[in-house]
Amino acid sequence: MAASLSFLARRAWVNLRNDVLVLPSRTVALAWAAAVLLLPVLSDDAYLLRIVAMTCVFAIYAASWDLLAGYAGQVSFGHALFFGAGAYSSALASLELGMPPWLGILLGGAVASAAGALVGYLCLRLRGSYLSLATLAFPLIALGILFAFPERSGGELGLSGVRSIFASRTANYYLIAITMLALVYALWAIADSRFGLLLHAIRDDEVAARASGIDTPRYKLAAFAISASAAGIAGALYAHFMRGAGPSTLDVGLSFQAVIWGIFGGVATIYGPVVAVFVLYPLTEWLGSFTAFGEMRLLIFALIVLVVLLFMPRGLTPWVRDRIETPCPRCKERSAAWRATCRICGVALRAAARVPAAAPPPRALTGPGTPRASSRLP
């Protein structure tokens, strides 16, 4: 037994040293995950634990939006529908059916996944802004249905008295944090798989993807269902952690929050929106603790987002990663920016970066009637 544990420990250390610690971004991600898990050990501040737990919930929600919008290109302005579906279904299952919270969370994910498949099926023929505007209508329809049955949904007051997952505050925090880490990694693994590559192809050129034999409706429906399921689990965790579910879980503002987090952190990265939530949500709460700011905190929030969009158009995390890591011109693998050679193939990184770009062909070679080559790089 001791020998097997020693072997597993050595193997884990080798994998950690060769696959994680070789890149600054992976090292930072590991340190962040360790900090999230060790926070209750380092501090017993109830307010701090609550803020970080809520940040974890919204990190799942933001990452789920990025899979749908960033990778599949199905930009949704009504993503709060899936968050609210998970929250309300789990809360109703707890209040009306007496279902255990862990089972209600799974039910919330399943109901949200079904809602995502339905929305995806109804919006299959729409693209671009038409799709975004169509998805915006679904949370409003759901709110109308909830307000039509106030005896079950609680109307404008929502539902309250939902059972907490655990009696201990620390146990609730750990459940939410571990679920966040697992779901974010799962979404990243899906996006980095063959399925994610096909979603990239559909996003870039759906007509060409369909001509190549890809069943684009099926993959778009799958993206809607997977993304909605993760958002629904986030909504169910929110309902049991806050012990209630209200119309705010279906609010249009929550849908646009996902868009802001995705663009701020970096679209089509999964980890970008997560970083954005961990930066913006605690910052907003911290600014709200100062009475001197008052309503000015929204203005400060908007200014921060605007500065990032102006100077980091690809998002915060791609901008930072490009400065701490360098892609190899041969194998395309990334290495630390302070390395002189690629960690995989040994090609000189700094020398390749100093090679001047090829000069354009002289204008004299372009005769009358000869079409000019495009000046855009591939």
LUMNUNU-614012 format. One record per residue (C-alpha): x negated, y negated, z; residue number from 1. Coordinates in pm, 1 decimal. Layout:
BEGIN
px, py, pz, pos
X, Y, Z, NUM
...
% end
This chain:
BEGIN
px, py, pz, pos
0.0, 0.0, 0.0, 1
-276.1, -243.0, 94.0, 2
-469.0, -154.6, -222.8, 3
-166.7, -222.7, -444.3, 4
-99.5, -554.5, -272.2, 5
-463.0, -651.3, -315.8, 6
-445.8, -561.7, -685.4, 7
-129.2, -768.2, -733.4, 8
-284.9, -1062.2, -550.0, 9
-599.1, -1049.9, -767.2, 10
-389.9, -1022.6, -1081.5, 11
-174.4, -1317.7, -976.8, 12
-485.1, -1524.3, -907.9, 13
-635.8, -1436.5, -1247.5, 14
-312.8, -1533.8, -1424.3, 15
-291.1, -1852.7, -1221.9, 16
-650.8, -1946.9, -1297.3, 17
-639.9, -1859.2, -1668.5, 18
-286.1, -1969.5, -1760.4, 19
-179.4, -2242.8, -1517.6, 20
-477.1, -2424.3, -1370.7, 21
-639.7, -2469.3, -1713.3, 22
-392.0, -2742.5, -1809.3, 23
-319.2, -3056.3, -1604.5, 24
51.9, -3051.1, -1690.4, 25
93.2, -2695.1, -1561.5, 26
-106.4, -2776.4, -1249.1, 27
117.1, -3075.6, -1179.1, 28
427.4, -2862.0, -1237.6, 29
298.9, -2601.9, -991.6, 30
224.4, -2869.8, -732.0, 31
571.5, -3018.7, -782.5, 32
741.6, -2679.3, -735.7, 33
535.9, -2616.4, -421.1, 34
627.8, -2959.9, -284.2, 35
999.5, -2895.8, -344.9, 36
980.9, -2562.4, -161.9, 37
768.0, -2689.1, 126.1, 38
966.5, -3007.6, 190.8, 39
1178.7, -2863.6, 477.7, 40
856.1, -2749.2, 644.8, 41
697.5, -3093.0, 615.3, 42
1004.9, -3297.8, 710.0, 43
1332.2, -3232.5, 889.8, 44
1490.5, -3563.2, 785.8, 45
1850.9, -3475.0, 696.0, 46
1888.4, -3771.6, 460.7, 47
1570.5, -3683.1, 269.2, 48
1676.1, -3320.3, 231.7, 49
2017.0, -3430.0, 106.9, 50
1867.2, -3662.5, -155.2, 51
1624.5, -3399.6, -284.9, 52
1898.2, -3133.8, -290.3, 53
2122.2, -3362.2, -496.9, 54
1824.2, -3435.9, -722.2, 55
1783.0, -3062.4, -780.5, 56
2150.6, -3029.4, -870.1, 57
2133.2, -3308.4, -1125.8, 58
1801.7, -3171.9, -1259.3, 59
1985.5, -2852.5, -1360.9, 60
2255.2, -3064.1, -1521.5, 61
2005.8, -3277.8, -1715.7, 62
1804.1, -2976.5, -1835.4, 63
2122.1, -2809.2, -1960.4, 64
2205.3, -3119.2, -2167.1, 65
1857.7, -3115.5, -2319.3, 66
1897.8, -2757.2, -2442.3, 67
2216.8, -2853.5, -2623.8, 68
2123.1, -3199.3, -2750.5, 69
1745.0, -3186.8, -2773.6, 70
1696.7, -2839.1, -2917.5, 71
2024.4, -2767.5, -3096.3, 72
2084.6, -3128.7, -3202.1, 73
2443.2, -3119.3, -3068.2, 74
2435.7, -3452.4, -2884.4, 75
2718.7, -3440.7, -2632.6, 76
2869.4, -3750.0, -2472.0, 77
3108.7, -3535.9, -2269.4, 78
2869.6, -3304.8, -2086.4, 79
3037.8, -3392.5, -1756.2, 80
3324.2, -3165.9, -1867.1, 81
3111.1, -2860.3, -1790.1, 82
2981.2, -3002.7, -1462.4, 83
3336.1, -3084.7, -1350.9, 84
3471.7, -2748.9, -1470.5, 85
3218.8, -2568.1, -1254.7, 86
3286.4, -2792.9, -955.8, 87
3667.5, -2773.3, -970.4, 88
3688.4, -2402.1, -1049.1, 89
3452.6, -2311.4, -764.5, 90
3630.6, -2545.8, -522.1, 91
3975.1, -2410.0, -616.2, 92
3850.8, -2053.2, -585.4, 93
3726.3, -2129.8, -236.3, 94
4036.5, -2319.3, -119.8, 95
4315.3, -2125.8, -291.9, 96
4171.3, -1774.3, -317.0, 97
3932.3, -1768.7, -22.2, 98
3651.3, -1658.3, -251.6, 99
3299.6, -1650.9, -103.5, 100
3088.2, -1949.3, -211.6, 101
2827.4, -1741.1, -396.4, 102
3101.1, -1574.1, -600.2, 103
3265.0, -1913.0, -661.0, 104
2936.6, -2046.5, -800.4, 105
2921.7, -1759.9, -1049.2, 106
3287.0, -1821.8, -1136.9, 107
3210.2, -2190.3, -1193.4, 108
2932.3, -2099.8, -1436.2, 109
3160.2, -1856.7, -1620.9, 110
3448.1, -2105.4, -1650.0, 111
3212.4, -2376.9, -1771.6, 112
3060.6, -2135.4, -2023.9, 113
3407.5, -2057.0, -2159.8, 114
3480.5, -2430.0, -2181.1, 115
3152.3, -2481.4, -2367.1, 116
3236.5, -2209.1, -2617.4, 117
3581.5, -2364.8, -2671.0, 118
3440.2, -2714.1, -2722.7, 119
3172.5, -2578.1, -2954.6, 120
3429.0, -2388.5, -3159.8, 121
3652.0, -2693.8, -3196.4, 122
3356.4, -2914.8, -3294.4, 123
3178.1, -2674.3, -3530.2, 124
3253.6, -2880.9, -3839.7, 125
3142.8, -3211.1, -3685.5, 126
2791.7, -3354.6, -3690.9, 127
2606.6, -3658.3, -3563.6, 128
2810.0, -3940.3, -3415.1, 129
3138.8, -3765.2, -3499.4, 130
3040.9, -3472.4, -3276.9, 131
2931.3, -3704.2, -2994.7, 132
3257.5, -3899.8, -3002.8, 133
3463.7, -3580.7, -3016.9, 134
3291.8, -3436.0, -2709.7, 135
3354.9, -3764.5, -2528.1, 136
3728.7, -3698.5, -2544.8, 137
3724.8, -3364.6, -2360.2, 138
3643.2, -3494.6, -2008.1, 139
3919.1, -3752.2, -2048.5, 140
4163.3, -3476.2, -2144.0, 141
4053.7, -3271.7, -1841.5, 142
4107.6, -3571.2, -1613.4, 143
4457.5, -3617.2, -1754.5, 144
4539.0, -3251.3, -1682.9, 145
4408.6, -3279.4, -1326.2, 146
4610.1, -3593.5, -1259.6, 147
4921.1, -3420.4, -1396.1, 148
4900.7, -3154.3, -1121.4, 149
4796.7, -3344.9, -808.0, 150
4937.1, -3078.6, -574.7, 151
4663.6, -2839.3, -692.7, 152
4381.5, -3067.5, -805.1, 153
4417.4, -3333.7, -536.4, 154
4480.5, -3603.1, -796.7, 155
4264.3, -3911.7, -767.8, 156
4144.0, -3807.2, -421.9, 157
4010.2, -3474.8, -543.1, 158
3957.4, -3164.1, -332.6, 159
3800.3, -3160.4, 11.3, 160
3724.3, -2905.1, 279.3, 161
3536.5, -2669.6, 46.0, 162
3333.2, -2408.0, 231.5, 163
2962.4, -2472.2, 254.3, 164
2730.5, -2206.4, 117.3, 165
2541.6, -2159.7, 443.9, 166
2585.9, -2300.8, 790.7, 167
2224.3, -2415.4, 800.9, 168
2124.4, -2732.6, 616.6, 169
1780.3, -2589.2, 540.0, 170
1929.6, -2268.9, 394.8, 171
2155.1, -2472.8, 166.1, 172
1855.6, -2675.1, 52.9, 173
1650.4, -2365.6, -25.8, 174
1934.2, -2207.2, -222.1, 175
1975.2, -2518.0, -436.4, 176
1599.0, -2566.7, -483.6, 177
1531.9, -2203.5, -579.5, 178
1832.7, -2200.4, -812.3, 179
1705.3, -2518.6, -976.3, 180
1355.9, -2378.1, -1029.8, 181
1494.9, -2050.3, -1166.6, 182
1745.3, -2212.8, -1404.0, 183
1501.6, -2475.2, -1532.1, 184
1244.9, -2204.3, -1602.5, 185
1512.2, -1989.0, -1769.5, 186
1623.4, -2278.0, -1992.0, 187
1260.8, -2352.2, -2081.0, 188
1199.4, -1984.3, -2163.5, 189
1510.3, -1978.2, -2385.1, 190
1398.6, -2295.8, -2561.7, 191
1047.0, -2153.3, -2609.5, 192
1175.0, -1824.2, -2752.8, 193
1282.9, -1726.7, -3103.9, 194
1630.7, -1850.3, -3014.8, 195
1490.9, -2196.1, -2942.9, 196
1297.5, -2191.8, -3270.7, 197
1619.9, -2122.7, -3459.0, 198
1790.3, -2406.0, -3272.7, 199
1505.5, -2632.7, -3388.1, 200
1568.6, -2525.8, -3746.1, 201
1941.2, -2597.3, -3715.1, 202
1871.6, -2938.5, -3564.1, 203
1621.2, -3039.3, -3832.8, 204
1819.4, -2918.9, -4135.6, 205
2133.1, -2714.0, -4083.8, 206
2195.4, -2670.3, -4457.0, 207
1846.2, -2527.2, -4512.2, 208
1883.4, -2304.4, -4204.5, 209
2213.0, -2168.1, -4336.5, 210
2055.0, -2111.1, -4678.0, 211
1779.2, -1911.5, -4505.8, 212
2035.5, -1667.9, -4368.0, 213
2075.4, -1810.6, -4017.0, 214
2426.6, -1780.6, -3877.0, 215
2435.6, -2142.3, -3762.2, 216
2789.4, -2139.5, -3610.7, 217
2698.2, -1846.7, -3387.3, 218
2378.1, -2008.1, -3262.3, 219
2550.3, -2341.4, -3199.6, 220
2825.7, -2166.7, -3004.3, 221
2561.6, -1981.8, -2801.6, 222
2383.2, -2311.4, -2728.6, 223
2710.8, -2466.7, -2611.2, 224
2789.3, -2166.0, -2388.4, 225
2442.8, -2139.8, -2230.3, 226
2414.2, -2513.1, -2171.6, 227
2766.1, -2532.9, -2027.8, 228
2702.4, -2236.0, -1798.5, 229
2397.0, -2402.8, -1642.2, 230
2587.0, -2730.6, -1603.6, 231
2878.0, -2541.8, -1446.0, 232
2649.6, -2376.4, -1190.7, 233
2513.7, -2721.9, -1107.8, 234
2869.1, -2849.5, -1059.9, 235
2958.7, -2553.7, -836.1, 236
2649.1, -2612.4, -623.3, 237
2749.4, -2978.0, -597.0, 238
3103.2, -2888.3, -483.1, 239
2983.6, -2654.2, -207.9, 240
2699.5, -2878.9, -97.3, 241
2917.9, -3192.1, -81.5, 242
3216.1, -2981.4, 33.0, 243
3445.6, -3133.3, -225.9, 244
3512.0, -3201.6, -592.1, 245
3668.5, -3516.5, -731.5, 246
3728.0, -3702.6, -1057.7, 247
3371.9, -3839.0, -1037.5, 248
3246.9, -3496.3, -1148.9, 249
3427.1, -3554.5, -1480.0, 250
3346.6, -3921.9, -1510.4, 251
3223.0, -4055.6, -1843.3, 252
2941.0, -4229.0, -1657.9, 253
2806.0, -3891.9, -1548.3, 254
2796.8, -3781.7, -1911.8, 255
2593.9, -4085.7, -2009.0, 256
2365.3, -4029.5, -1711.4, 257
2258.4, -3704.0, -1875.3, 258
2183.0, -3892.1, -2197.6, 259
1976.7, -4152.7, -2008.2, 260
1782.7, -3887.0, -1818.2, 261
1714.6, -3694.2, -2137.1, 262
1588.2, -3993.3, -2336.4, 263
1392.4, -4134.3, -2041.0, 264
1210.0, -3808.1, -1969.7, 265
1170.4, -3683.9, -2325.2, 266
1417.2, -3501.3, -2547.7, 267
1356.1, -3137.5, -2648.6, 268
1121.2, -3063.7, -2359.8, 269
1351.3, -2928.2, -2081.5, 270
1102.6, -3050.7, -1820.6, 271
1134.3, -3412.5, -1937.1, 272
1491.2, -3468.5, -1813.1, 273
1399.6, -3290.1, -1488.7, 274
1114.6, -3535.2, -1432.9, 275
1347.4, -3823.3, -1518.3, 276
1599.4, -3713.1, -1254.3, 277
1327.0, -3678.0, -990.2, 278
1207.6, -4029.1, -1072.9, 279
1532.9, -4219.3, -1127.8, 280
1780.5, -4062.9, -884.7, 281
1570.1, -4102.4, -565.3, 282
1464.6, -4448.1, -687.7, 283
1827.9, -4554.5, -724.1, 284
1912.8, -4421.1, -378.6, 285
1608.6, -4591.3, -228.5, 286
1699.1, -4924.9, -384.9, 287
2052.7, -4885.2, -254.0, 288
1920.0, -4864.9, 101.7, 289
1812.2, -5230.4, 81.5, 290
2097.5, -5473.8, 136.4, 291
1893.0, -5749.8, -30.8, 292
1923.2, -5576.2, -366.7, 293
2296.8, -5510.7, -358.9, 294
2423.7, -5476.6, -712.9, 295
2079.3, -5573.1, -840.9, 296
1970.2, -5211.5, -815.5, 297
2160.6, -5130.1, -1134.3, 298
1979.8, -5411.9, -1311.6, 299
1642.7, -5285.4, -1187.1, 300
1737.8, -4934.9, -1298.6, 301
1828.3, -5065.7, -1645.0, 302
1504.0, -5262.3, -1672.9, 303
1295.0, -4956.3, -1586.6, 304
1474.4, -4747.4, -1848.3, 305
1437.3, -5026.7, -2105.5, 306
1062.0, -5060.3, -2044.7, 307
1012.3, -4686.7, -2089.5, 308
1216.5, -4683.0, -2410.9, 309
1020.7, -4978.6, -2551.1, 310
668.9, -4859.6, -2471.4, 311
724.6, -4481.6, -2460.4, 312
974.5, -4410.2, -2739.6, 313
926.2, -4032.0, -2711.0, 314
991.6, -4039.8, -2337.7, 315
789.4, -4054.8, -2018.9, 316
659.0, -3697.9, -2002.5, 317
533.4, -3670.8, -2365.6, 318
356.3, -4006.6, -2321.2, 319
183.4, -3891.2, -2001.6, 320
100.6, -3548.6, -2143.8, 321
-63.5, -3698.4, -2452.7, 322
-300.3, -3886.6, -2223.6, 323
-405.0, -3597.6, -2002.8, 324
-412.1, -3325.2, -2270.0, 325
-548.0, -3305.3, -2625.6, 326
-416.7, -3068.9, -2897.3, 327
-677.3, -2867.7, -3087.3, 328
-689.2, -2944.4, -3462.4, 329
-749.4, -2576.4, -3541.3, 330
-541.6, -2357.4, -3309.0, 331
-299.7, -2633.8, -3194.2, 332
-337.5, -2526.0, -2830.9, 333
-372.3, -2800.3, -2572.1, 334
-674.3, -2860.4, -2352.8, 335
-751.7, -3110.4, -2078.7, 336
-831.0, -3453.0, -2222.2, 337
-1171.9, -3462.4, -2052.9, 338
-1289.7, -3143.1, -2224.8, 339
-1524.5, -3177.2, -2521.8, 340
-1425.3, -2844.3, -2681.0, 341
-1102.9, -2645.2, -2712.9, 342
-1051.2, -2393.2, -2432.9, 343
-930.4, -2131.7, -2684.8, 344
-1137.5, -2154.4, -3002.7, 345
-1421.4, -2383.8, -2897.0, 346
-1368.0, -2651.0, -3165.1, 347
-1500.2, -2994.6, -3075.7, 348
-1204.5, -3206.6, -2969.9, 349
-1361.8, -3550.8, -2943.7, 350
-1550.0, -3518.2, -3271.9, 351
-1229.3, -3418.5, -3448.9, 352
-1051.7, -3721.0, -3303.3, 353
-1325.3, -3951.7, -3440.3, 354
-1303.3, -3823.7, -3800.1, 355
-1167.1, -4112.6, -4012.8, 356
-849.5, -4061.2, -4209.8, 357
-885.9, -3988.3, -4579.4, 358
-871.6, -4295.9, -4799.4, 359
-565.1, -4327.2, -5024.7, 360
-616.9, -4269.3, -5398.0, 361
-706.6, -4581.2, -5600.1, 362
-420.9, -4766.1, -5759.7, 363
-579.6, -4731.6, -6102.9, 364
-497.0, -4359.4, -6102.7, 365
-128.4, -4441.0, -6105.8, 366
-41.2, -4517.5, -6462.2, 367
275.0, -4665.2, -6604.2, 368
568.9, -4432.3, -6570.8, 369
386.8, -4204.8, -6326.6, 370
587.3, -4150.3, -6004.1, 371
403.5, -4267.9, -5695.3, 372
336.1, -4022.2, -5417.5, 373
518.2, -4085.8, -5096.5, 374
314.3, -4276.2, -4837.4, 375
477.9, -4087.8, -4550.6, 376
275.6, -3825.2, -4373.7, 377
430.5, -3480.2, -4359.6, 378
% end
